Amino acid sequence: MNKKIEKITTYLVLLLLVYGIYQLDIDQLWSIQVNWFSFLAFLIFFCYLIFSLKKAAKQQDLQKGK
């Protein structure tokens, strides 16, 4: 069950990232008022990426210890 939730979460975060890229207004790139959703999507993606990398490193350390 845990793997299923992780897979669904991963797909949702990637979908959010793609939608954030699609909604990005390149003419007003640094405007938070216009691109707030895109910035939020990028932030969520990077936080999830860091979480996933830390989790993978922890699992690798546990496997090396065995």
PDB file of N, CA, C and O in Angstrom:
ATOM      1  N   MET A   1       0.824  -1.193   0.000  1.00  0.00           N
ATOM      2  CA  MET A   1       0.000   0.000   0.000  1.00  0.00           C
ATOM      3  C   MET A   1       0.866   1.255   0.000  1.00  0.00           C
ATOM      4  O   MET A   1       0.537   2.236  -0.667  1.00  0.00           O
ATOM      5  N   ASN A   2       1.950   1.230   0.731  1.00  0.00           N
ATOM      6  CA  ASN A   2       2.825   2.389   0.815  1.00  0.00           C
ATOM      7  C   ASN A   2       3.444   2.717  -0.542  1.00  0.00           C
ATOM      8  O   ASN A   2       3.565   3.888  -0.901  1.00  0.00           O
ATOM      9  N   LYS A   3       3.830   1.702  -1.286  1.00  0.00           N
ATOM     10  CA  LYS A   3       4.409   1.908  -2.619  1.00  0.00           C
ATOM     11  C   LYS A   3       3.379   2.528  -3.567  1.00  0.00           C
ATOM     12  O   LYS A   3       3.717   3.355  -4.414  1.00  0.00           O
ATOM     13  N   LYS A   4       2.129   2.119  -3.411  1.00  0.00           N
ATOM     14  CA  LYS A   4       1.062   2.643  -4.266  1.00  0.00           C
ATOM     15  C   LYS A   4       0.852   4.139  -4.009  1.00  0.00           C
ATOM     16  O   LYS A   4       0.675   4.915  -4.948  1.00  0.00           O
ATOM     17  N   ILE A   5       0.872   4.532  -2.746  1.00  0.00           N
ATOM     18  CA  ILE A   5       0.712   5.942  -2.386  1.00  0.00           C
ATOM     19  C   ILE A   5       1.889   6.758  -2.904  1.00  0.00           C
ATOM     20  O   ILE A   5       1.705   7.868  -3.403  1.00  0.00           O
ATOM     21  N   GLU A   6       3.102   6.212  -2.788  1.00  0.00           N
ATOM     22  CA  GLU A   6       4.286   6.907  -3.295  1.00  0.00           C
ATOM     23  C   GLU A   6       4.215   7.100  -4.808  1.00  0.00           C
ATOM     24  O   GLU A   6       4.588   8.155  -5.322  1.00  0.00           O
ATOM     25  N   LYS A   7       3.742   6.091  -5.511  1.00  0.00           N
ATOM     26  CA  LYS A   7       3.634   6.176  -6.958  1.00  0.00           C
ATOM     27  C   LYS A   7       2.590   7.227  -7.366  1.00  0.00           C
ATOM     28  O   LYS A   7       2.822   8.011  -8.286  1.00  0.00           O
ATOM     29  N   ILE A   8       1.464   7.238  -6.688  1.00  0.00           N
ATOM     30  CA  ILE A   8       0.420   8.231  -6.977  1.00  0.00           C
ATOM     31  C   ILE A   8       0.930   9.644  -6.682  1.00  0.00           C
ATOM     32  O   ILE A   8       0.698  10.570  -7.459  1.00  0.00           O
ATOM     33  N   THR A   9       1.620   9.797  -5.561  1.00  0.00           N
ATOM     34  CA  THR A   9       2.175  11.104  -5.199  1.00  0.00           C
ATOM     35  C   THR A   9       3.185  11.571  -6.239  1.00  0.00           C
ATOM     36  O   THR A   9       3.198  12.743  -6.615  1.00  0.00           O
ATOM     37  N   THR A  10       4.025  10.661  -6.699  1.00  0.00           N
ATOM     38  CA  THR A  10       5.014  11.021  -7.711  1.00  0.00           C
ATOM     39  C   THR A  10       4.343  11.489  -8.992  1.00  0.00           C
ATOM     40  O   THR A  10       4.742  12.502  -9.567  1.00  0.00           O
ATOM     41  N   TYR A  11       3.329  10.764  -9.442  1.00  0.00           N
ATOM     42  CA  TYR A  11       2.616  11.167 -10.657  1.00  0.00           C
ATOM     43  C   TYR A  11       1.918  12.511 -10.480  1.00  0.00           C
ATOM     44  O   TYR A  11       1.908  13.325 -11.404  1.00  0.00           O
ATOM     45  N   LEU A  12       1.342  12.754  -9.320  1.00  0.00           N
ATOM     46  CA  LEU A  12       0.675  14.033  -9.080  1.00  0.00           C
ATOM     47  C   LEU A  12       1.663  15.203  -9.071  1.00  0.00           C
ATOM     48  O   LEU A  12       1.376  16.269  -9.616  1.00  0.00           O
ATOM     49  N   VAL A  13       2.820  14.996  -8.452  1.00  0.00           N
ATOM     50  CA  VAL A  13       3.832  16.052  -8.419  1.00  0.00           C
ATOM     51  C   VAL A  13       4.358  16.332  -9.826  1.00  0.00           C
ATOM     52  O   VAL A  13       4.558  17.491 -10.191  1.00  0.00           O
ATOM     53  N   LEU A  14       4.579  15.292 -10.608  1.00  0.00           N
ATOM     54  CA  LEU A  14       5.039  15.505 -11.982  1.00  0.00           C
ATOM     55  C   LEU A  14       3.974  16.182 -12.838  1.00  0.00           C
ATOM     56  O   LEU A  14       4.292  17.033 -13.669  1.00  0.00           O
ATOM     57  N   LEU A  15       2.721  15.810 -12.640  1.00  0.00           N
ATOM     58  CA  LEU A  15       1.628  16.463 -13.358  1.00  0.00           C
ATOM     59  C   LEU A  15       1.530  17.932 -12.965  1.00  0.00           C
ATOM     60  O   LEU A  15       1.296  18.789 -13.817  1.00  0.00           O
ATOM     61  N   LEU A  16       1.704  18.223 -11.695  1.00  0.00           N
ATOM     62  CA  LEU A  16       1.701  19.601 -11.216  1.00  0.00           C
ATOM     63  C   LEU A  16       2.842  20.395 -11.839  1.00  0.00           C
ATOM     64  O   LEU A  16       2.662  21.554 -12.212  1.00  0.00           O
ATOM     65  N   LEU A  17       4.013  19.777 -11.953  1.00  0.00           N
ATOM     66  CA  LEU A  17       5.153  20.444 -12.574  1.00  0.00           C
ATOM     67  C   LEU A  17       4.877  20.757 -14.039  1.00  0.00           C
ATOM     68  O   LEU A  17       5.149  21.868 -14.494  1.00  0.00           O
ATOM     69  N   VAL A  18       4.349  19.809 -14.769  1.00  0.00           N
ATOM     70  CA  VAL A  18       4.045  20.030 -16.188  1.00  0.00           C
ATOM     71  C   VAL A  18       2.994  21.114 -16.347  1.00  0.00           C
ATOM     72  O   VAL A  18       3.119  21.973 -17.219  1.00  0.00           O
ATOM     73  N   TYR A  19       1.959  21.085 -15.515  1.00  0.00           N
ATOM     74  CA  TYR A  19       0.926  22.110 -15.594  1.00  0.00           C
ATOM     75  C   TYR A  19       1.491  23.489 -15.229  1.00  0.00           C
ATOM     76  O   TYR A  19       1.105  24.497 -15.820  1.00  0.00           O
ATOM     77  N   GLY A  20       2.407  23.528 -14.254  1.00  0.00           N
ATOM     78  CA  GLY A  20       3.050  24.791 -13.887  1.00  0.00           C
ATOM     79  C   GLY A  20       3.884  25.341 -15.022  1.00  0.00           C
ATOM     80  O   GLY A  20       3.902  26.551 -15.246  1.00  0.00           O
ATOM     81  N   ILE A  21       4.578  24.471 -15.743  1.00  0.00           N
ATOM     82  CA  ILE A  21       5.359  24.916 -16.902  1.00  0.00           C
ATOM     83  C   ILE A  21       4.424  25.417 -17.996  1.00  0.00           C
ATOM     84  O   ILE A  21       4.710  26.418 -18.653  1.00  0.00           O
ATOM     85  N   TYR A  22       3.315  24.725 -18.189  1.00  0.00           N
ATOM     86  CA  TYR A  22       2.344  25.121 -19.210  1.00  0.00           C
ATOM     87  C   TYR A  22       1.723  26.487 -18.895  1.00  0.00           C
ATOM     88  O   TYR A  22       1.476  27.278 -19.805  1.00  0.00           O
ATOM     89  N   GLN A  23       1.471  26.767 -17.620  1.00  0.00           N
ATOM     90  CA  GLN A  23       0.844  28.021 -17.215  1.00  0.00           C
ATOM     91  C   GLN A  23       1.827  29.186 -17.095  1.00  0.00           C
ATOM     92  O   GLN A  23       1.401  30.328 -16.920  1.00  0.00           O
ATOM     93  N   LEU A  24       3.108  28.930 -17.183  1.00  0.00           N
ATOM     94  CA  LEU A  24       4.125  29.966 -17.010  1.00  0.00           C
ATOM     95  C   LEU A  24       4.013  31.008 -18.114  1.00  0.00           C
ATOM     96  O   LEU A  24       4.006  30.672 -19.298  1.00  0.00           O
ATOM     97  N   ASP A  25       3.926  32.273 -17.718  1.00  0.00           N
ATOM     98  CA  ASP A  25       3.882  33.378 -18.673  1.00  0.00           C
ATOM     99  C   ASP A  25       5.301  33.913 -18.828  1.00  0.00           C
ATOM    100  O   ASP A  25       5.818  34.584 -17.936  1.00  0.00           O
ATOM    101  N   ILE A  26       5.918  33.616 -19.950  1.00  0.00           N
ATOM    102  CA  ILE A  26       7.328  33.947 -20.163  1.00  0.00           C
ATOM    103  C   ILE A  26       7.552  35.450 -20.335  1.00  0.00           C
ATOM    104  O   ILE A  26       8.649  35.949 -20.085  1.00  0.00           O
ATOM    105  N   ASP A  27       6.507  36.172 -20.762  1.00  0.00           N
ATOM    106  CA  ASP A  27       6.654  37.619 -20.933  1.00  0.00           C
ATOM    107  C   ASP A  27       6.809  38.333 -19.597  1.00  0.00           C
ATOM    108  O   ASP A  27       7.479  39.362 -19.514  1.00  0.00           O
ATOM    109  N   GLN A  28       6.201  37.799 -18.569  1.00  0.00           N
ATOM    110  CA  GLN A  28       6.306  38.374 -17.222  1.00  0.00           C
ATOM    111  C   GLN A  28       6.888  37.316 -16.292  1.00  0.00           C
ATOM    112  O   GLN A  28       6.261  36.929 -15.306  1.00  0.00           O
ATOM    113  N   LEU A  29       8.074  36.860 -16.610  1.00  0.00           N
ATOM    114  CA  LEU A  29       8.666  35.698 -15.951  1.00  0.00           C
ATOM    115  C   LEU A  29       8.817  35.865 -14.447  1.00  0.00           C
ATOM    116  O   LEU A  29       8.536  34.927 -13.701  1.00  0.00           O
ATOM    117  N   TRP A  30       9.248  37.024 -13.981  1.00  0.00           N
ATOM    118  CA  TRP A  30       9.534  37.199 -12.554  1.00  0.00           C
ATOM    119  C   TRP A  30       8.376  37.813 -11.786  1.00  0.00           C
ATOM    120  O   TRP A  30       8.550  38.197 -10.629  1.00  0.00           O
ATOM    121  N   SER A  31       7.213  37.917 -12.386  1.00  0.00           N
ATOM    122  CA  SER A  31       6.046  38.463 -11.709  1.00  0.00           C
ATOM    123  C   SER A  31       5.359  37.365 -10.894  1.00  0.00           C
ATOM    124  O   SER A  31       4.828  36.402 -11.447  1.00  0.00           O
ATOM    125  N   ILE A  32       5.380  37.528  -9.595  1.00  0.00           N
ATOM    126  CA  ILE A  32       4.748  36.539  -8.719  1.00  0.00           C
ATOM    127  C   ILE A  32       3.231  36.632  -8.833  1.00  0.00           C
ATOM    128  O   ILE A  32       2.539  35.623  -8.694  1.00  0.00           O
ATOM    129  N   GLN A  33       2.708  37.822  -9.083  1.00  0.00           N
ATOM    130  CA  GLN A  33       1.258  37.986  -9.213  1.00  0.00           C
ATOM    131  C   GLN A  33       0.714  37.217 -10.408  1.00  0.00           C
ATOM    132  O   GLN A  33      -0.408  36.713 -10.360  1.00  0.00           O
ATOM    133  N   VAL A  34       1.485  37.122 -11.468  1.00  0.00           N
ATOM    134  CA  VAL A  34       1.034  36.435 -12.680  1.00  0.00           C
ATOM    135  C   VAL A  34       1.374  34.951 -12.621  1.00  0.00           C
ATOM    136  O   VAL A  34       0.549  34.111 -12.983  1.00  0.00           O
ATOM    137  N   ASN A  35       2.569  34.625 -12.172  1.00  0.00           N
ATOM    138  CA  ASN A  35       3.076  33.247 -12.224  1.00  0.00           C
ATOM    139  C   ASN A  35       3.112  32.567 -10.858  1.00  0.00           C
ATOM    140  O   ASN A  35       3.960  31.705 -10.633  1.00  0.00           O
ATOM    141  N   TRP A  36       2.228  32.926  -9.954  1.00  0.00           N
ATOM    142  CA  TRP A  36       2.303  32.369  -8.606  1.00  0.00           C
ATOM    143  C   TRP A  36       2.089  30.853  -8.595  1.00  0.00           C
ATOM    144  O   TRP A  36       2.726  30.142  -7.819  1.00  0.00           O
ATOM    145  N   PHE A  37       1.205  30.365  -9.444  1.00  0.00           N
ATOM    146  CA  PHE A  37       0.948  28.925  -9.460  1.00  0.00           C
ATOM    147  C   PHE A  37       2.155  28.160 -10.005  1.00  0.00           C
ATOM    148  O   PHE A  37       2.488  27.085  -9.507  1.00  0.00           O
ATOM    149  N   SER A  38       2.800  28.709 -11.015  1.00  0.00           N
ATOM    150  CA  SER A  38       3.983  28.058 -11.577  1.00  0.00           C
ATOM    151  C   SER A  38       5.111  28.005 -10.556  1.00  0.00           C
ATOM    152  O   SER A  38       5.786  26.985 -10.418  1.00  0.00           O
ATOM    153  N   PHE A  39       5.312  29.115  -9.837  1.00  0.00           N
ATOM    154  CA  PHE A  39       6.353  29.134  -8.810  1.00  0.00           C
ATOM    155  C   PHE A  39       6.043  28.139  -7.700  1.00  0.00           C
ATOM    156  O   PHE A  39       6.944  27.463  -7.202  1.00  0.00           O
ATOM    157  N   LEU A  40       4.790  28.046  -7.316  1.00  0.00           N
ATOM    158  CA  LEU A  40       4.381  27.087  -6.292  1.00  0.00           C
ATOM    159  C   LEU A  40       4.610  25.650  -6.768  1.00  0.00           C
ATOM    160  O   LEU A  40       5.066  24.803  -6.001  1.00  0.00           O
ATOM    161  N   ALA A  41       4.292  25.385  -8.030  1.00  0.00           N
ATOM    162  CA  ALA A  41       4.501  24.048  -8.591  1.00  0.00           C
ATOM    163  C   ALA A  41       5.988  23.693  -8.612  1.00  0.00           C
ATOM    164  O   ALA A  41       6.363  22.568  -8.281  1.00  0.00           O
ATOM    165  N   PHE A  42       6.833  24.647  -9.000  1.00  0.00           N
ATOM    166  CA  PHE A  42       8.279  24.396  -9.008  1.00  0.00           C
ATOM    167  C   PHE A  42       8.799  24.148  -7.603  1.00  0.00           C
ATOM    168  O   PHE A  42       9.641  23.273  -7.399  1.00  0.00           O
ATOM    169  N   LEU A  43       8.307  24.905  -6.634  1.00  0.00           N
ATOM    170  CA  LEU A  43       8.739  24.729  -5.248  1.00  0.00           C
ATOM    171  C   LEU A  43       8.339  23.355  -4.712  1.00  0.00           C
ATOM    172  O   LEU A  43       9.137  22.678  -4.063  1.00  0.00           O
ATOM    173  N   ILE A  44       7.112  22.954  -4.985  1.00  0.00           N
ATOM    174  CA  ILE A  44       6.651  21.629  -4.549  1.00  0.00           C
ATOM    175  C   ILE A  44       7.481  20.525  -5.206  1.00  0.00           C
ATOM    176  O   ILE A  44       7.848  19.548  -4.553  1.00  0.00           O
ATOM    177  N   PHE A  45       7.777  20.684  -6.503  1.00  0.00           N
ATOM    178  CA  PHE A  45       8.576  19.687  -7.199  1.00  0.00           C
ATOM    179  C   PHE A  45       9.975  19.569  -6.592  1.00  0.00           C
ATOM    180  O   PHE A  45      10.457  18.459  -6.365  1.00  0.00           O
ATOM    181  N   PHE A  46      10.625  20.692  -6.331  1.00  0.00           N
ATOM    182  CA  PHE A  46      11.982  20.638  -5.788  1.00  0.00           C
ATOM    183  C   PHE A  46      11.998  20.084  -4.369  1.00  0.00           C
ATOM    184  O   PHE A  46      12.923  19.358  -4.003  1.00  0.00           O
ATOM    185  N   CYS A  47      11.000  20.410  -3.572  1.00  0.00           N
ATOM    186  CA  CYS A  47      10.913  19.826  -2.224  1.00  0.00           C
ATOM    187  C   CYS A  47      10.723  18.317  -2.302  1.00  0.00           C
ATOM    188  O   CYS A  47      11.350  17.568  -1.552  1.00  0.00           O
ATOM    189  N   TYR A  48       9.861  17.873  -3.204  1.00  0.00           N
ATOM    190  CA  TYR A  48       9.640  16.427  -3.365  1.00  0.00           C
ATOM    191  C   TYR A  48      10.895  15.741  -3.909  1.00  0.00           C
ATOM    192  O   TYR A  48      11.204  14.613  -3.526  1.00  0.00           O
ATOM    193  N   LEU A  49      11.607  16.415  -4.794  1.00  0.00           N
ATOM    194  CA  LEU A  49      12.851  15.858  -5.323  1.00  0.00           C
ATOM    195  C   LEU A  49      13.884  15.674  -4.218  1.00  0.00           C
ATOM    196  O   LEU A  49      14.534  14.631  -4.149  1.00  0.00           O
ATOM    197  N   ILE A  50      14.040  16.660  -3.364  1.00  0.00           N
ATOM    198  CA  ILE A  50      14.988  16.561  -2.249  1.00  0.00           C
ATOM    199  C   ILE A  50      14.560  15.450  -1.295  1.00  0.00           C
ATOM    200  O   ILE A  50      15.396  14.673  -0.832  1.00  0.00           O
ATOM    201  N   PHE A  51      13.265  15.371  -0.999  1.00  0.00           N
ATOM    202  CA  PHE A  51      12.742  14.308  -0.133  1.00  0.00           C
ATOM    203  C   PHE A  51      13.041  12.934  -0.732  1.00  0.00           C
ATOM    204  O   PHE A  51      13.476  12.027  -0.023  1.00  0.00           O
ATOM    205  N   SER A  52      12.809  12.784  -2.026  1.00  0.00           N
ATOM    206  CA  SER A  52      13.026  11.493  -2.684  1.00  0.00           C
ATOM    207  C   SER A  52      14.506  11.116  -2.699  1.00  0.00           C
ATOM    208  O   SER A  52      14.851   9.952  -2.493  1.00  0.00           O
ATOM    209  N   LEU A  53      15.371  12.079  -2.938  1.00  0.00           N
ATOM    210  CA  LEU A  53      16.808  11.795  -2.951  1.00  0.00           C
ATOM    211  C   LEU A  53      17.310  11.401  -1.569  1.00  0.00           C
ATOM    212  O   LEU A  53      18.128  10.490  -1.442  1.00  0.00           O
ATOM    213  N   LYS A  54      16.829  12.077  -0.539  1.00  0.00           N
ATOM    214  CA  LYS A  54      17.219  11.704   0.828  1.00  0.00           C
ATOM    215  C   LYS A  54      16.727  10.305   1.176  1.00  0.00           C
ATOM    216  O   LYS A  54      17.444   9.527   1.806  1.00  0.00           O
ATOM    217  N   LYS A  55      15.511   9.989   0.769  1.00  0.00           N
ATOM    218  CA  LYS A  55      14.958   8.668   1.040  1.00  0.00           C
ATOM    219  C   LYS A  55      15.752   7.588   0.304  1.00  0.00           C
ATOM    220  O   LYS A  55      16.035   6.533   0.872  1.00  0.00           O
ATOM    221  N   ALA A  56      16.107   7.843  -0.939  1.00  0.00           N
ATOM    222  CA  ALA A  56      16.891   6.875  -1.716  1.00  0.00           C
ATOM    223  C   ALA A  56      18.272   6.683  -1.113  1.00  0.00           C
ATOM    224  O   ALA A  56      18.778   5.562  -1.075  1.00  0.00           O
ATOM    225  N   ALA A  57      18.894   7.766  -0.640  1.00  0.00           N
ATOM    226  CA  ALA A  57      20.209   7.659  -0.025  1.00  0.00           C
ATOM    227  C   ALA A  57      20.132   6.865   1.272  1.00  0.00           C
ATOM    228  O   ALA A  57      21.031   6.081   1.577  1.00  0.00           O
ATOM    229  N   LYS A  58      19.071   7.063   2.027  1.00  0.00           N
ATOM    230  CA  LYS A  58      18.894   6.314   3.266  1.00  0.00           C
ATOM    231  C   LYS A  58      18.711   4.824   2.988  1.00  0.00           C
ATOM    232  O   LYS A  58      19.288   3.988   3.682  1.00  0.00           O
ATOM    233  N   GLN A  59      17.912   4.492   1.977  1.00  0.00           N
ATOM    234  CA  GLN A  59      17.704   3.092   1.617  1.00  0.00           C
ATOM    235  C   GLN A  59      19.006   2.461   1.128  1.00  0.00           C
ATOM    236  O   GLN A  59      19.275   1.295   1.419  1.00  0.00           O
ATOM    237  N   GLN A  60      19.804   3.210   0.398  1.00  0.00           N
ATOM    238  CA  GLN A  60      21.073   2.684  -0.105  1.00  0.00           C
ATOM    239  C   GLN A  60      22.042   2.427   1.050  1.00  0.00           C
ATOM    240  O   GLN A  60      22.766   1.432   1.054  1.00  0.00           O
ATOM    241  N   ASP A  61      22.046   3.335   2.026  1.00  0.00           N
ATOM    242  CA  ASP A  61      22.902   3.136   3.201  1.00  0.00           C
ATOM    243  C   ASP A  61      22.476   1.895   3.988  1.00  0.00           C
ATOM    244  O   ASP A  61      23.320   1.153   4.490  1.00  0.00           O
ATOM    245  N   LEU A  62      21.159   1.672   4.093  1.00  0.00           N
ATOM    246  CA  LEU A  62      20.682   0.487   4.802  1.00  0.00           C
ATOM    247  C   LEU A  62      21.071  -0.797   4.068  1.00  0.00           C
ATOM    248  O   LEU A  62      21.395  -1.800   4.703  1.00  0.00           O
ATOM    249  N   GLN A  63      21.039  -0.769   2.739  1.00  0.00           N
ATOM    250  CA  GLN A  63      21.411  -1.943   1.962  1.00  0.00           C
ATOM    251  C   GLN A  63      22.904  -2.208   2.028  1.00  0.00           C
ATOM    252  O   GLN A  63      23.321  -3.366   2.001  1.00  0.00           O
ATOM    253  N   LYS A  64      23.715  -1.173   2.112  1.00  0.00           N
ATOM    254  CA  LYS A  64      25.164  -1.369   2.228  1.00  0.00           C
ATOM    255  C   LYS A  64      25.532  -1.941   3.596  1.00  0.00           C
ATOM    256  O   LYS A  64      26.517  -2.666   3.733  1.00  0.00           O
ATOM    257  N   GLY A  65      24.735  -1.607   4.594  1.00  0.00           N
ATOM    258  CA  GLY A  65      24.996  -2.089   5.944  1.00  0.00           C
ATOM    259  C   GLY A  65      24.699  -3.568   6.116  1.00  0.00           C
ATOM    260  O   GLY A  65      25.205  -4.195   7.047  1.00  0.00           O
ATOM    261  N   LYS A  66      23.899  -4.125   5.249  1.00  0.00           N
ATOM    262  CA  LYS A  66      23.515  -5.545   5.367  1.00  0.00           C
ATOM    263  C   LYS A  66      24.553  -6.455   4.857  1.00  0.00           C
ATOM    264  O   LYS A  66      24.376  -7.673   4.890  1.00  0.00           O
TER     265      LYS A  66
END
